[in-house]
Amino acid sequence: MPHVVRVLVGVDHRRVLLVSALLGPAFVVLADVLGRLVAPPSEVQVGIVCAVVGAPVLVLVVRRVRGV
């Protein structure tokens, strides 16, 4: 989450920390809800949903920063 937040709010560590502290738990709750909705009667673990959503986002952020 800090990498995404850094793109949104800039490099000021105080802002990054504050916004990460707010968006991180919100992302985990959203991933939990999504994991419960994807395969009803069973559930997909929240860590799997976070990895599936977070990995492509991290790749995009890294590519954007490096200019590739």
N, C-alpha and C positions, 0 to 999 in steps of 0.2 A: 503494500500500500504506500509506503513512503516514496517509492519511485514515481508512482502515478501522481501523488500529491505534489511532488516537487515540480512536475510539469504544469500542474494547475496553479500553484501559488508562488512559485519561484524558489530560490535557494535559501531564503531566510529560515534558519533552523527553528526558530521559535514558532513560526507559522506552520512549518512542515510537521513539527511535533504535535501541535494543537490539532491540526486538521487530520493528521494520521490517527490520533487518539479518538477522534470522532468517527472517521470513515472506516477504520479497521473493524471495529465491532459491528458496524452496520453492514459491512460486506459479509462478515461471517454469518450474521442472522439471515441475510438475503440468500447466501449459499445454502444454509440449512433449509429454508423454505423451498428453494428450488430443488434440493435433493429429495424433499418429501413429495414434491409434485411430479417429478420426472417419472418415477416408477411406482405408482400406487399399487397396492397394499404393502409393498416393501419400501425401504428407504435407501438412498445412496448416501454414503458417508460424506460429511461436510468437508473433510480434507480432500476427498476426490473431486468434489465440485469446485473447491477453491483452486486446486491444481489445474483442472481443465479450463477454468475461466482465467486464472491468473497467469499461467505460463504464456499464452499468446499475447496477453497485454504486456507482460514484461519484455518479451521479444520485440514488440513494436516500440516500446519506450527506449530500449537500448539501441535499436536501429535509428530511431529519431535523433537521439543524442549524438551518436557517432556519425550521422549523416550518410549512412549506407543506403 
